[in-house]
Amino acid sequence: MIEFRDVHKYYGDYHALRGITATIRAGEFFSLLGPSGCGKTTLLRTIAGFEGISSGVVLIDGKDVAAVPANKRPTNMVFQSYAIFPHLTVEQNVGFGLRREGLSKEALAARVAEALEMVGLKGYGARAAHALSGGQRQRVALARALILKPKVLLLDEPLSALDKKMREQMQVELIRLQRQVGITFILVTHDQEEALVMSDRIAVMFEGEIAQLADPETLYRRPNSKKVADFIGTMNFLPASILSESDGQIEVEAKGFGRVTLAADQAPGAATGGEAMVGFRPETLTILFDGQQATDRETMATIEEVVYYGDMTYYDVKLDGMDSATRISMRNVFGRPVLDIGTRTRIAWSPGALVLFR
Ligand code: ATP
């Protein structure tokens, strides 16, 4: 649906997009995720046509859009600040983009009603826009974009002004809506959880470049750099030495885990020549109580910190054999006794949960 070929963008001397090459498929929910200033909004705006590019090619539906102005592109944008007209009613807002299409009153009313129903605002048409809640305004903004039947809906942090509860509700509704209308959604967000929850695929961006483009599970389980791993959730790191590498198998010695054999897909990143590390997510370690057996490997550890959350207890632990300066965090689910600081415990771990960065 959309293809970027080596896209660069300069603002004066500032190199905001540094060689973006990527393809966004028709009908997918795609997210651009990254910290503030990484260029995700700029990239979104190059699709919309609000921003020209300095070099490279942007294709929409196989067509180079360099010469196509924003209002002639099959895209529509929903902004963070809803940009609805407060002095108009909901239906006037939603129908705004169709006012010059020469539709009959009935046809326009039917299109508005259809769009309002899609976003869960059936029956709200006659309300004054200024009297709506934040979540309702965001729905009006969505309806106003959807009524134009774009092939691609561009969403620039559309939920960031909403409180946490409303945001979570709208996330679920946006997924449902995207499945229902089947058009391509491209979301800009700096919220990794939001991206994981909503997307078919995610491009993680840092400093004008795509660091990794993958589905949520791959990004979480097999991040291709420490930076991506750190940006998405929590990852523990232990220094490691690479002992040998052959036939898609990598022999590693990691402090705290000892010798392990990893498969090639457990080293998804390119070799950087830096210090090697193994990474693993906190929830891949489990405390073994009483006579519980590890399904894979086990090691001894000392509890160094305890934070009780009710449904979950977070621990910092020191694995035997690990450097004292390293901190390892893990989680233990509700229903288990909470261990005190200083407790010695057995911990289950699995070589399959490790990712090698080198
Ligand atoms: P945020 O989440 O803060 O919006 P972002 O990842 O969307 O961040 P962009 O808005 O794409 O980042 O901006 C990327 C970089 O380009 C930033 O350093 C920003 O200051 C710069 N930039 C963006 N627009 C302009 C402009 N019109 N003129 C000059 N510099 C700009």
Boltz pocket constraint, residues with backbone or C-beta under 6 A from the ligand:
constraints:
  - pocket:
      binder: B
      contacts: [[A, 11], [A, 14], [A, 16], [A, 34], [A, 35], [A, 36], [A, 37], [A, 38], [A, 39], [A, 40], [A, 41], [A, 42], [A, 43], [A, 190]]
      max_distance: 6.0
